[in-house]
Amino acid sequence: MTSGTHPRPLRGYLYIGTAAFSWGISATLGRAAFTGRIPLGGGPIRSLAHIDPLIISQSRVTLSLLVLLPLLIARRGASSLKVPARDLLQFFLLGVLGVAASNYLYYLAIQRTNVATAIILQYTAPVWVLMYTVARGQQRPSWRRSTAVGLAVAGCALAVGLVGSGGFRMDPIGVTAALLAAFSFALYNVGGHKVLARYDRWKVLLWVLVGTAAFWMLVNPPWKIVAAHYGPAQWAFMAVFSLVSVLLPFSCYFAGLQHLEPTRAIVASCLEPVFSILLAALVLGELLHPMQTVGIVLVLFAIALIQMPEKATPEDELVVDPIE
């Protein structure tokens, strides 16, 4: 049976689509707060514009962990959440080099360049995933996969305004950060898929968040955050932001990786800028330009193309049985 006719990919795309939609919501929330449409006390500059990318990355992970950990303990018991010590390093590396690095570098790229530059460079990640899986002999370098990846990247570029008034801002640090964010994004797609073959997604998410939060505490101790004197409105926003940008989407994304091989999953994740653009148009009244519409169509076509069945080989069957 080919992966295209397997009943599991549809569920995988639903999970990845939900994650992308949640990330789109978080992007819209961020824009609304920065522009003052969500009053956080003191105006947009006092509220969010001066929050360091490190604080945004750290708070969304740590607050998500503080919500997830007691829920899992209450549901499963603390003993069921243990993992062998030999695997802790793998979770730590996945959290630090994957989740923490991609989040921080993405926000740093936005700060140093602009949203269009950061998104389009980060969404070269499907190219790196495809190159990695082909180099490792895990996939065949078919024209269909290569075309789908190329269309997804091109569609993201058009959707975020590469052609138009936005364009690239070639700040060397910002561009480097965005490219490194793409590598990190690719890393946790490939690495997350492998570890999900041995653990259920909630345990994976929990220990990845533990590793990420521990890393951020070493880099930026809690007392430094306290010293920033954020108000109740800022903390409330960061709490909501953590749920819609980390806890919900990552739980869905890891679930999707149990049903899809990494290239299909990461191409489907290109729905994130599509949802961001559409939500901004619907909620914030931002104009949707014709070239953005073309970009959205290209992304949707890429997702449909990469899902079409191909002649099956043992290497193509990379999905793992969901562990619940």
Secondary structure, DSSP 8 states (H G I E B T S, - for coil): --TTT-SHHHHHHHHHHHHHHHHHHHHHHHHHHHTTSS--SSHHIIIIITS-HHHHHHHHHHHHHHHHHHHHHHHH-GGGG---HHHHHHHHHIIIIIIIHHHHHHHHHHHHS-HHHHHHHHTTHHHHHHHHHHHTTSS---HHHHHHHHHHHHHHHHHTTSSSSS-----HHHHHHHHHHHHHHHHHHHHHHHHTTTS-HHHHHHHHHHHHHHHHHHHS-HHHHHTT---HHHHHHHHHHHIIIIIHHHHHHHHHHTTS-HHHHHHHTTHHHHHHHHHHHHHS-----HHHHHHHHHHHHHHHHHHS-----GGG--------
